[in-house]
Amino acid sequence: MRIAEISSLETRQQFSHNHHNRLISQLDSLIKQTENHHSPNNLSTLSSDLRQTLTQLTQLAPFPNNSLKLQLWKLTYRLWNSCIDLSNAASISRSSAATEHITILRQVAADLLSLAADVSGVPSPAIKIASFYYKTGLIWHNLKKFDLASICFEKATEIVSKLDIKKISDLGEKKMILDINIARSRTAWEVLDRNIAINLLNRAKCLLFGSFEHYKSLANQFLMFGKSVLSQHDSVSLNEALKLMNEALDLCEKGLDEVRTLEEISELKDLKLKTLRFISAVHLQKGEYESVIKCVKVLREGSDGGDRHASLPVLAMKAWLGLGRYGEAEKELRGMLVIKEVPESIWVSAVEAYFQAAGTAGAETAKGVFLGLLGRCHVSAKAAVRVAHRVVGDDGDGVSEGAAKVRAKVVSELVSDERVLALFAGDGAAKDKTAMHAVLWNCAANHFRVKDYETSAEMFEKSMLYLPYDIENRNLRAKSFRVLCLCYLGLSKLDRAQEYIMEAEKLEPNIGSAFLKFKVYLQKKDHKSAVNQILAMTICFDFTPDFLSLSAHEAVACRALPVAVAALSNLLNLYTSGSSMPTTEVVVLRTLVTILTQEPGNESEILKYIKRAHTRASELGTHCFFGKEETGRREQNWFAVMSWNFGTKCGKEKKYELCVEFFRFASELFGISVDEQVEENSVMVCKSLVLSVSAMIASENQMKTTLLDAEVKHAVELLEKAEKILISLSPGSMESELFFMYTITAYDIQGRLNNPEFQQRLVKNFASSKACNPNSLLQIGLAASQGPRSNPQVATFALNQSLLILLSSPSPDYHKVALTVRKLIAVASIHRGETDDDAVHSMYKQAYRIMVGLKEGEYPSEEAKWLAMTAWNRAAVPVRLGQIELASKWMSTGVGIAGKVVGMETYKACMEDFISSFENKWREHKTHSSESRP
């Protein structure tokens, strides 16, 4: 080597040595800062500087001499110890960020130590370096930094993999090598690399070294992995869990061959039994119930008295349930009663499982087991709530009504037991007491919904056992009393219902209690008290009009119609106050009238409310009261038709005073223009007006009184309105009956005013109208010919017109013809007397001419006989007076008419003989008179 090269090499070595010293010095300074850093916070800068120094030292590795390596070891241990101090401080402050920075410093310490790995003078340096990485990895794992933990464990594994394990004699070092594998496996499991995790555990089987601790650790890890997989519940996971647990069981059995002390044997046996119990649980989840029974049998029949773990009865019970052997399952469940150490959670779970499988048939057993446990172990109120909830179930569980009723009965007996009630004593059980009340209340509500009022009432009563008697729960107790009232109303136990609602009213006198009290009175048919209760409801502080509507509906359902009327009447009174109402006033009135129509004798009340409808429509306006468009038209028409119908009804029943008012309001209501007045309504208005006046006249005749002048004046006004409507109607829409009704009614009223000209004009107008017919004219004629205000001119005119129309018919009604003729004769006889004998005689002659040519019996024989006899009798006076010509005229007429009547032959013969005799006597008298003259 040349001198220049030697000089250059020495220079480089000198530079490297100086650089090493400078970095070591820098590292020492940073570690001192770490040692002086008493707070675990604000370590980010320090950790960054240490990592930078580590990077520079890594670039200078490998180190040339052993002293430098020793310096690094010492500095590294100082850094590690500082990390321990800082970790202790961080555990107090519970700062996760500080813990993370401290772990970074630990990682730096482990990396620094690995740079000086092959140092002389340090025993087992590789094991120490690996332990640094292992401990750092554990911390990263706990911080869930699994990637960093995995790096640490892998470095530790690489270091120990280079060692000759057979030469390692220290048990702690051997245990650490196993722990590194197990820790690395756990980290792989956490990142879901399960194949690597299980592979690492299988590798660890070579690191057992016949040690109890090693077997225990590895078996426990297999068990932990199996439990983790077991929670996933799918079939693949269950098979994997069973495989892992079998590995754990195999390790336990192999470990028992290696153990030496009784303590080690006990610990490993406990782990084996625990593993076997979990294997039983896997078989249970897989539905392999026979395998579960076998496992439990093995556990129970083991050495040293077998396993008596509290979970075994549960496992066995569930397996027997799965096999459908409920008797064996019940034995297991009841066997739990003798095991005082059974945790509450386990036996509650067992009771729930048994009941879920056995269903309603297991309710009684569940109750018995629970009550049996009360005397043997501590039972919490929470457990009682769970059992009660499990037995009654939830709404929608698909349980039949019968089964639900059985369950409710069992729970009722359970929760009313004094021992169970004692569990809820004290303030500590307040939440559980509330929970139990909710369970029982919901159960009662479910039965109430399906109308099982008996069960519902029982459960509501039991729920009140879990209501504190304090001010805070006062309203809830009142609510319970109200719902119990409803239950007993449903059961028709009205006295009990009344008792409960009285209690509710004492606690909370609100509208709900008042309304239920009203329902009780209704059910008891105490209508007077029900009406009084309606008034009491209206003064409740929380009263709303809706309750009056509801009361009316309830009363109608109970057929208590007077009560319904009272409720709606009170509701009507609120409309004038301007309050917000649940429905329109017209609907209330319509409902009221409809209810009143259900029973006879309510015409006066109906009239009152129809009158109110008319008055309110006038006050508020048609659209505001009845409504707009089609709705308003329907409402207005309903009231008008109802008034019309009751006017007609009262007319038929001869209640003419009511009839007058109904038809008057009908005319007013039909006349209201909701949208556009239609002609059909005009006809109804006219009819109503005319019938109202007609009812006035009928009432007068019925009461045998005389209409007052004011009443006559009012009738005239109504008829004037009717006349205007009749004039305005088109010819096609006018009804003949309507015109006739108007004519005959107006004729009567005008007669009271002594206005014969108007009467005559009325009848002539009618006779000239298309509405005219002989029957109507006959009725007018009859009316005009009778009574104190008769009008012979009108009567004669009407009867003549009627006769004319009758005879003009192709097939006349001769009965009416005969009646008309008789009336004409009567009118002429009464009003003309003897002054116009020719007029009367002409009527007889006309009757004779009518009979000429008619078939036998076509003209009424009785009427014909009457004509013949009266005509003959009219000759009596002239005969006596010697009025021979007049007498002959009437006798000839009588004989002529008698000749047309069948059955009067004898009378005719006698008449003819009398005429012949009369004429002979007249001639003799005449001759004698002429001879005796001078």
Steps between C-alpha positions, in 0.01 A plus 500: 500500500624839415569760761233728351236228519597415859473866588156527334368189685616634833336830424164328420520288816574806705202680344267200563617474860436870557157471335409202722602692807301802393184289443550316829537833675188630327313185598615535860374859503159399367469218753586740779219725378271198510608418854435859607160509324266435792174550307383239249371776270687700233727211397451536126812715438719282722383178335560655156856598593573154638371335184720730289805408707409132467487538124849655495641225721341235280687643202835457688433138603672260559698661777877441499564431869331340797526807728275697267245218509512491878438872508191447281373224734534723803333795326220273376427367850494855633248593227291191580492577871393859420217358291391293800488812720314694235253211454422503869427872482290452185292229670400758762401762243342235271622680187496271196703747292775506764500120517547484124803735510653299786456180297683668211790562742489131601514409131810723462657330801440156351643611162809651669559177687475300179784715349737374771377142492829308501657666805741320722452490876118496495329163570233391249493828307265361234241402765518848650455670165209267420342582837519873419319442172250263667407745774475788253280286274268421789449870564434567131249214506319650797488832316345311205794599278515149366730576206767643733447215746542248220833663398631472856395138539647406162837660594493316830419175316790553255741552789398190701474285187880524464552354846556135581200436723646180637786695655259736682463386856328798660125430539413866478679531166322190371166643614575829325567322171157331531335827597647673193334241276169526685509882493579500130210258447259727691600799288450303180156396633407861563579599140287202384801305372367191675691241301831657612368529856410131523824403322701692759317322782571165341869600470494581868427134579877444448574754774319328788816352654283281729403807704164532674494873435569447130219247460263723695585815298472331163179314590347819636584681174336228291194530727493880465508471121222240516283724718555788258387290204206362701339845520444507121232224512526381137561131431851546357608705799351244740702221339815713519429584865453131581830418332687768697343390830589140431862616454476671837351186656778286350766733641337482843501121494864489385596759755350290781758232416783749552385678817660424835324694776140477621454872439605460137270199462208702642560798272530289189194295592299818548607615153408161357154509659450856380598393149266205514214727609566724201507196275156415641387851415622455141309174467193676639524775241543241228187321620697185592302447820610142559864615498415769755346239731811283463733790578298596808504137613878486461537821695277383781651153527861612509739430783488697825120511495473633147429854379226688682517818300177700497483500119463122475132487597436772244685311225326176590159668522537662158614171351203312646273775369654460158426128517142580602536329836339768715481282809880458508540870428274588791706276730816685400327832554370403842841350583640851485308576817748296707804680357531812711798630303299533179543858379182689446571559133535126438179384664301787351638402160405139572146593597466707183634220281272241658194720461589593144519133403218362712273796426181552696524152652821607672359817656404330825841332528676830437298659778573211739874508431514874550312485830718208611815699433378783719566298813838359396698781345495872456256599229488854370197696396650524153486119471134501598433753225683284244309186593164680499578658164609168352184322616250761381693557177460793264215604277543330165664181633236295323360350820134398492251686719451196720873454555546869568226481761673206676832685498340813641344299782838346593668841502214642704560239769875553481503879535242501779708260715620676815855373451516654155348825621768510771769510229371840389494660844724801550622785284771288340244301303313805369609449138421129511161575652430735210615231256273238658206740488570556128511122434168440677337809349598399146373147559168638627478738203551211256215305657285813500554541126364149435207573737609249764386741768517250786870427453566863418338616825700248703830611346421870541420436865830313546690779327376739769694295759813648342383861506640707786239684707653843460411831343712435190301187411160641593401554137621154401286343772202700376569375149504143631166550671353640179615207289368259764168679474504431124577132561209455737273693266596244236413224748170676588603509866370849539534536877870412484543738207333778698716427802820535296396817321409661830854428623647638178295819535630550853860477379463691172167678441543553127284460192609138450365399839184705452432339163547146633267583786248605235548162324430317826174688549403421143569129545298503823215670310505785750414759240436781746849463651648470151345833399629662820844356428498669160471833679782396738722420200461849357658659809812277502823697456606289200156477340479511121182492287608166353387330821143616445504348151644181645238500774226527240642204307518294819143590591372406155683166524324438834166612353491775760364752253400768755859496628634535146268794444622662822864457395446650157287781644789597728733479203274737305520756779876528444469616139385846597808546722741498207699201631687265267260214428562144378229515234265747339183617672282376217631145545419510872148625428448236234617229740274633771195496275587152377520370858168661589335327206586161650221524755139617455359811666807719445344721235516813720872448569570431135318820408710691754830388343378550144402851605852546646656386173292759314585772750875427497504491120341844504750631758820352357411494135406204286849410382653538843240280671408235244824500305586573140414339170378140506560450873293805585223397261477154659486638855236763413293246312522253790346744746239611248394142422499408869272795575277401207483136612406590853245751374344219299520262798339748737230568242417130480497477880278811518762696695414805296668766715838326457416433138460874438848574638675210327361602160583863566864416576505261206402790276774716653767229470405400146509868416858551622729545203818305579632515150237580236130465567362218290140472381450174688562681828254771391229237464580368849492853643159556348368166625630567849338844509165368384507202736594724790185710439299184446622372839389828657149441369505137612614607847216750516247231416657258746509746788156641402634852520530785257825625355606832642535795269878488536498134405281568200730783398802269534322235293431757230869595494603137461251447220619815324853354501361175365310687226815680387685170475212342306505788253877465455494125439521371148184321378680168481617505862170605658317217672123488463466390862706799616284748309186336636638507858579867464160579349287327761712632789505856368125474438447415867719783631348757264157396618599617848580838352158511332654533158269306263643668191848370582353156568323499168815608319699226673259227388472633148878514469519142616224389266683654207836344589650175384498382860120497500316166526140410588589354838670818613212713376259270679691547825506878452128494428429292808714732715332809357154359558550421870572683822425846629711662226347320203500664157219365278632678193840337535343168593268505198783600269735234631236226493385590149859503375559166667185353340600640164842337514355173628249479220766596244690187585473201262404283797355725771502400864122504557534464875674839508259633243211401723667656806564824310143514377364444850725784635395734222136429580569557870679831438229619266227393741657664804621824354232558231200336660167539328610817323682307235308172474587468133871488580447212737268324258757539224751307716250210528440511129873497437533198726221326306674575170824359643323175593344460161689240306702368791525135575322352795677592825754727329351801671496439876153360578484658843573842353242440226239397758585814700448713189169329419366523855610862561359609164167333586501646849554850360150474347336470843490871578367602156236229529382640829509851365318399190794586279397236252758578229789518742386185671462318170847614397668351807289184501578441135872550574483254788319238292747551216805448723335203676455339163879491462558332835486124539291400800267801492237343277247479785575859600459608140163320470378666816625833375323456169176395675527808721557722200203345320279540806635853554428598144145352517428686818644814345278464198192431715586796711548711197163387349315554825652841533389598151140371557463687821587834346208736441 
